[in-house]
Amino acid sequence: MSGAQLYDTIGAAYTVTRRTEPRIAAQIWAALGDARTVLNVGAGTGSYEPSDRHVLAVEPSALMRSQRPPDAAPCLVGSAEHLPFDDQTFDAAMAVSSVHHWRDPIAGLREMRRVARRVVVFTHDTTATGWLHRFWLTRDHLPEVAGLLAGRPSVTELAGAIGARMEPVPVPWDCADGFFEAHWRRPEAYLEENVRRGVSVWARVGPDAERRAVHSLRDDLASGRWAERNRDLVDLDAAELGLRLLIA
């Protein structure tokens, strides 16, 4: 299933749980530097689009485009791999939490590099030391995530394709944007249906894995096993969970 098809299926309640996290937004906008014209690729509902710059969005999912607020930047139908713009049209191109849905991430990043003088991408380190082992949810309850990563380029390969440097993005404990790792210190949130529906991982692993993971987590919370296993998290204000900015 393509990213557009996935979000046309699961994206109806996306704006309920997926909101701009100001601290992450500040890091993304700082990485844009002095860019005045910005292309947002895989733009979704418009989270993280800077309001003080001229933004044009590209989004393949009709459902996601329909949820963009009235004052959001204009949005075209399109995909990262085939951007309908001349070389160096924009000062910067950005992509937020969308690269893992592209059919060909390397081609998409190179297209961004072609049409813009600066590229800023918010993505994940999906290696074993990143997504799989660092985060208790995948480590202890949802090992099926490993299957989603098969054949996908690593974050190092993504960065290398466009000559980008990598910058860690810490996840605050009270993160407003309900992406997969956001509730790392609030485990009860993953028991809520609406929280899970706003994250593509749950749709991609399938209902059987989701039910088993939720049941396992509920048992661990009730028994105190979660608190025992993750006692080092309770005093952290932010966690390093493998989220990265690629800046080129």
C-alpha positions in Angstrom: 0.0 0.0 0.0 1.4 3.4 -1.0 1.6 6.3 1.5 -1.3 8.0 -0.2 -3.5 4.9 -0.1 -2.6 4.3 3.6 -3.5 7.9 4.7 -6.6 7.9 2.5 -7.6 4.9 4.7 -6.4 5.8 8.2 -6.1 9.6 8.1 -9.7 10.7 9.0 -8.9 11.5 12.6 -5.3 12.6 12.0 -5.7 16.2 13.2 -7.1 15.0 16.6 -3.8 13.6 17.8 -1.2 15.0 15.4 -0.4 18.6 16.2 2.7 20.7 15.8 5.1 20.2 18.7 6.7 23.7 19.3 10.1 22.5 20.4 10.5 20.2 17.4 9.1 22.9 15.1 11.7 25.4 16.4 14.5 22.9 15.5 13.1 22.4 12.0 12.6 26.1 11.4 16.1 26.9 12.6 17.5 24.3 10.1 15.7 26.1 7.3 18.0 29.0 7.9 17.2 32.2 6.0 15.0 30.4 3.4 12.1 32.6 2.3 10.5 30.1 -0.1 9.9 26.6 1.2 8.4 23.5 -0.4 6.8 21.0 2.0 6.9 17.5 0.5 4.5 14.9 1.8 2.9 17.8 3.7 -0.2 16.1 5.2 -2.4 18.5 7.1 0.3 21.2 7.3 2.0 20.6 10.6 5.4 22.3 11.0 4.9 24.6 8.0 6.5 27.9 9.0 4.0 30.8 9.0 6.6 33.5 8.4 7.8 32.2 5.0 6.2 31.5 1.6 5.3 27.8 1.6 4.0 25.6 -1.1 2.9 22.1 -0.2 2.8 18.8 -2.1 0.7 15.9 -0.8 -0.6 12.7 -2.6 -3.4 11.8 -0.2 -6.8 13.5 -1.0 -8.0 12.8 2.6 -5.0 14.5 4.1 -5.3 17.5 1.7 -9.0 17.9 2.7 -8.0 18.3 6.4 -5.6 21.2 5.8 -6.9 24.3 7.6 -8.3 27.2 5.5 -5.3 29.3 6.2 -2.7 26.6 5.3 -0.3 27.0 2.5 -1.6 26.1 -1.0 -1.2 22.4 -1.7 -0.6 20.5 -4.9 -1.2 16.8 -5.7 2.1 15.1 -6.2 4.8 12.7 -4.9 8.3 13.3 -3.7 9.8 11.2 -6.5 8.4 13.4 -9.2 8.3 17.0 -8.1 6.9 19.2 -10.9 9.3 22.1 -10.5 12.4 23.4 -12.2 15.9 23.1 -10.7 16.5 25.3 -7.7 13.0 26.7 -7.7 12.9 27.0 -3.8 15.2 28.3 -1.2 14.5 25.1 0.9 12.5 21.9 0.7 11.3 20.2 3.9 9.7 16.8 4.7 8.3 15.9 8.1 7.7 12.3 9.1 6.9 11.2 5.6 10.1 9.7 4.0 9.3 6.2 5.4 6.1 6.2 3.2 7.7 7.1 -0.1 8.1 4.3 -2.7 11.7 5.3 -3.4 13.1 7.5 -0.5 16.5 8.0 -2.2 14.8 9.3 -5.4 12.5 11.5 -3.4 15.4 13.1 -1.5 17.4 13.7 -4.6 14.3 15.4 -6.1 14.2 17.7 -3.1 17.8 18.4 -3.5 17.2 19.2 -7.2 14.4 21.7 -6.7 15.8 23.5 -3.6 19.1 24.9 -2.4 18.6 23.5 1.1 16.9 20.3 2.3 15.6 19.6 5.8 14.1 16.2 6.6 12.6 15.0 9.9 12.8 11.2 10.0 13.8 8.2 12.1 17.0 6.2 12.6 15.4 2.8 11.8 18.4 0.7 12.6 18.4 -1.9 15.4 20.0 0.6 17.8 17.4 3.2 16.8 13.8 2.4 16.5 13.9 -1.2 17.5 16.0 -1.4 20.6 15.9 2.2 22.0 12.1 2.3 22.3 10.4 0.1 24.9 7.2 -0.2 22.8 9.0 -1.9 19.9 11.5 -3.8 22.1 9.0 -5.3 24.5 5.6 -5.3 22.7 5.7 -4.8 19.0 8.7 -6.6 17.4 6.7 -6.8 14.2 8.0 -3.3 13.4 11.2 -5.0 12.3 9.4 -6.4 9.3 8.4 -2.9 8.2 12.0 -1.9 7.8 13.1 -4.7 5.6 14.6 -3.4 2.4 14.3 0.2 3.4 17.4 2.5 3.3 19.0 3.4 6.6 19.1 7.0 7.8 22.9 6.9 7.0 22.1 6.0 3.4 19.4 8.7 3.2 21.8 11.3 4.5 24.6 10.1 2.1 22.3 10.4 -0.9 22.1 14.2 -0.5 25.2 14.9 1.5 23.3 15.8 4.6 24.5 16.1 8.2 22.4 14.5 10.9 21.1 16.3 14.0 19.4 14.4 16.9 15.8 15.5 17.7 15.0 14.8 21.4 11.4 13.9 22.1 9.9 15.9 25.1 8.0 13.9 27.6 4.9 16.0 27.0 5.2 16.0 23.2 2.1 17.5 21.6 2.5 15.7 18.3 1.3 12.1 18.8 3.7 10.3 16.5 4.8 6.8 17.3 7.4 7.6 19.9 5.7 10.6 21.4 4.2 8.9 24.5 7.4 7.2 25.7 6.8 8.5 29.3 3.0 8.2 29.1 2.5 4.5 28.2 -1.2 4.5 29.0 -1.8 6.6 25.9 -1.0 3.6 23.7 -4.1 1.9 25.1 -6.3 4.6 23.5 -7.8 3.8 20.2 -7.7 7.3 18.9 -4.0 7.7 19.7 -3.1 4.5 17.7 -5.3 5.5 14.8 -3.2 8.6 14.3 0.0 6.5 13.7 0.6 4.6 10.6 2.7 1.9 12.3 -0.4 0.3 13.8 -2.2 0.0 10.5 0.9 -1.5 8.9 1.6 -4.2 11.5 -2.0 -5.3 11.3 -4.9 -5.9 13.8 -3.5 -9.1 15.3 -0.2 -7.6 16.2 -1.9 -4.5 17.5 -4.3 -6.5 19.7 -1.5 -8.5 21.1 0.7 -5.5 21.8 -2.1 -3.6 23.5 -3.0 -6.6 25.7 0.7 -7.1 26.6 1.2 -3.5 27.5 -2.0 -3.4 29.6 -0.8 -6.4 31.5 2.7 -4.8 32.1 1.1 -1.6 33.4 -1.2 -3.4 35.7 1.5 -5.7 37.1 4.1 -3.0 37.5 6.5 -4.6 35.0 6.5 -1.6 32.8 7.5 0.7 35.6 10.2 -1.7 36.7 11.6 -2.1 33.2 11.5 1.6 32.4 12.3 3.2 35.7 15.1 5.2 34.2 12.6 7.2 32.0 10.4 8.7 34.8 12.8 11.6 35.6 13.7 12.5 32.0 12.3 15.6 30.4 13.3 14.4 26.9 14.4 11.2 25.3 16.8 10.2 22.5 14.7 7.7 20.5 16.4 7.9 17.1 14.6 10.8 15.6 16.8 12.8 13.3 17.0 15.9 11.2 18.8 15.5 7.9 20.1 18.9 6.8 21.8 19.4 3.4 
